[in-house]
Amino acid sequence: ANRGIRRDAICTTCVAEILNPLERRHDYPFANCTHCGPRFSIVTALPYDRSRTTMAGFAMCAACAREYGDPGDRRFHAQAIACAVCGPRVWIEPLSAAPAKRGTPPLSLGDALADTVERLLRGEIVAIRGLGGFHLACDAGNDAAVDRLRRRKLREGKPFAVMMRDAAMARRFARVTPAEAELLASPEAPIVLVARAGGQALAAGIAPGLDTLGILLPYTPLHRLVLDRIDRPLVMTSGNRSNEPQVTDNAMARTQLRGLADALLLHDRDIANRIDDSVVRFAGGRPRLLRRARGYAPSAIALPPGFEAAPAVLALGGELKSVFCQIGR
């Protein structure tokens, strides 16, 4: 079903692979193929090739090299190809620890994920390094944790996005239409604004005073592995202080997210280009983009007829979400 579709969000084939104990990429947080995986967030120059991405420092093992070179394999020339033997790794660092303690051996992947889940269940806030930056994550059903996140982030009333494991989980908390479910699972995998449901309730501080929720599904293997283990919705809000850009770098996270998060779930695949989650809502029977970012940018937008003879115009974006575009021939 995914063949020929290019998407940043993990495809269904790679999801099945990381969940299958018999696969060599079982539980691997950076599984990807030519149909899914990072592109814009890791590219450092054009043309797009592994040597011009932040994967350049990871030499392929023999098994990955065979897949990369096989025209019949879905990982043929997948520039971000990796596995647990040769690819990026994940570890967790408590921000309460003294800097000297960071020299201790990192936890194994399984232990790092288990520690992350334990912290979230205790009501802690964990900064998770994702595809294009960090998220601040906490248990979306824990009122105290959500309130603590609001106080630390100085975010009084703006709603938080909530990551659900799948559409079935989302329907326990919201009224998700078939069209909204299709958009949630689309290659773009945006945050979708949906109507609240009268079923299970989330923390009152998620979206105070609103009858909608901003929901997204796991779009990286790492997110999916965390959501599978915790089996409950998580707040996923941008990892930054109020009015500052989203943190992308591990070293910056250790300083700038101290006081916001209790721990950092880190990885060593560098982020070359920061990118936020896109936000979409249905209006007038079709999806309307409220924030055009991951999954949509930097693809071009086709303009309606009438612009063919327009003069060249350079447009710059808003104060905090700046983008640029050129209109004209």
C-alpha positions, -999 to +999 in steps of 0.1 A: +000+000+000+030+023+007+049+015-025+059+046-044+048+070-016+074+092-002+067+102+034+085+114+065+061+095+087+069+058+092+051+036+067+030+006+077+056-018+065+083-004+088+058-003+117+052-040+112+089-046+111+098-028+143+070-046+161+080-081+149+105-098+172+117-120+142+128-089+122+164-077+126+151-041+131+127-051+158+124-022+183+149-002+163+139+035+166+154+046+132+139+021+108+131+036+074+130+027+037+126+045+004+089+050+012+094+067+046+120+083+069+138+116+073+148+138+043+145+175+048+155+174+085+188+156+077+199+170+044+229+194+045+234+200+007+221+190-027+218+166-045+203+145-018+227+117-011+239+100+021+272+119+021+252+152+021+231+142+051+236+139+089+238+101+082+272+106+066+291+096+097+273+062+101+291+036+079+266+009+067+271-026+080+272-055+055+235-063+059+224-027+053+248-023+024+233-054+007+198-039+011+210-005-001+225-020-033+197-044-042+172-029-068+146-053-056+147-042-020+125-015-006+157+001+009+175+004-024+193+037-022+174+047+010+199+073+021+189+071+058+192+033+059+204+021+093+200-007+119+210-014+155+245-026+143+255+005+123+230+033+128+221+060+153+214+050+189+191+063+217+198+069+253+182+088+283+198+114+305+182+127+337+185+165+339+187+163+377+220+145+375+253+164+380+272+169+347+300+146+360+276+117+361+270+119+324+302+098+318+285+067+331+277+040+305+243+047+287+214+025+293+206-001+266+178+008+242+152-014+260+162+001+294+162+036+280+127+032+267+115+015+299+130+043+320+113+069+298+079+052+303+085+049+340+092+086+343+061+095+322+039+073+344+054+090+375+042+124+361+076+136+349+082+156+318+106+140+292+121+159+263+122+136+233+145+143+204+125+135+173+126+141+135+130+179+134+135+190+170+125+182+205+090+175+220+082+180+257+062+149+266+041+141+296+011+118+305-019+135+289-042+120+315-022+134+345-036+168+356-006+176+378+019+168+350+001+189+325-002+218+349+035+215+357+043+216+320+022+248+316+039+265+345+074+256+334+068+265+297+050+297+307+021+287+285-011+298+301-039+287+278-027+277+244-037+241+238-013+212+238-011+186+210-017+150+221-001+120+205-022+088+203-009+054+194-035+049+166-069+060+155-086+035+177-070+051+208-079+086+195-116+076+192-117+069+230-111+106+236-124+124+205-149+121+176-127+113+147-144+112+113-132+088+086-117+117+067-099+129+098-086+094+105-073+092+069-055+125+073-040+114+107-026+083+090-016+101+058+020+105+046+020+140+060+008+128+094-001+163+107-017+174+140-055+173+132-080+193+151-110+171+160-141+174+182-139+162+218-159+131+227-179+124+258-159+091+265-126+090+283-113+124+295-079+138+293-063+162+318-084+194+320-053+216+311-048+200+277-071+225+258-088+246+284-121+262+272-120+244+238-143+217+224-115+205+201-083+185+205-052+186+184-043+149+178-014+133+160-002+098+155+034+085+160+053+095+129+088+081+138+097+046+150+109+061+183+075+077+190+057+045+181+079+024+205+073+048+234+035+049+227+033+011+224+050+007+258+030+033+277-004+026+261-019+060+268-019+094+252+010+117+256+012+155+254+037+164+226+045+201+226+075+218+211+107+216+231+115+252+237+110+280+261+082+305+254+090+327+224+122+308+215+128+284+186+125+247+191+157+231+204+173+206+179+208+200+194+217+177+223+241+201+239+216+229+237+189+207+251+210+200+282+211+237+290+180+252+274+156+225+285+169+223+321+140+235+343+115+225+317+121+187+314+131+162+340+150+140+316+161+139+279+155+110+255+184+117+231+197+102+199+229+109+178+214+115+143+219+152+141+190+175+129+203+197+101+170+216+096+145+224+123+109+216+113+077+218+133+046+196+132+019+207+107-016+216+119-047+209+099-085+211+105-115+203+083-136+232+073-161+235+044-157+198+037-120+198+031-087+200+051-073+235+057-037+240+067-032+261+098+005+255+100+024+242+069+055+224+081+066+188+084+051+166+057+041+196+035+071+219+035+093+225+015+071+212-013+059+238-037+023+251-037+005+251-071-011+285-076-045+289-093-048+302-129-041+339-133-006+341-118+013+332-150+021+368-158+025+380-122+057+399-114+083+381-093+076+387-056+095+375-025+073+368+005+086+363+041+066+347+068+054+357+103+074+367+133+079+332+149+071+308+120+091+325+092+091+309+058+100+324+024+085+319-010+089+333-045+059+341-066+065+345-103+079+328-133 
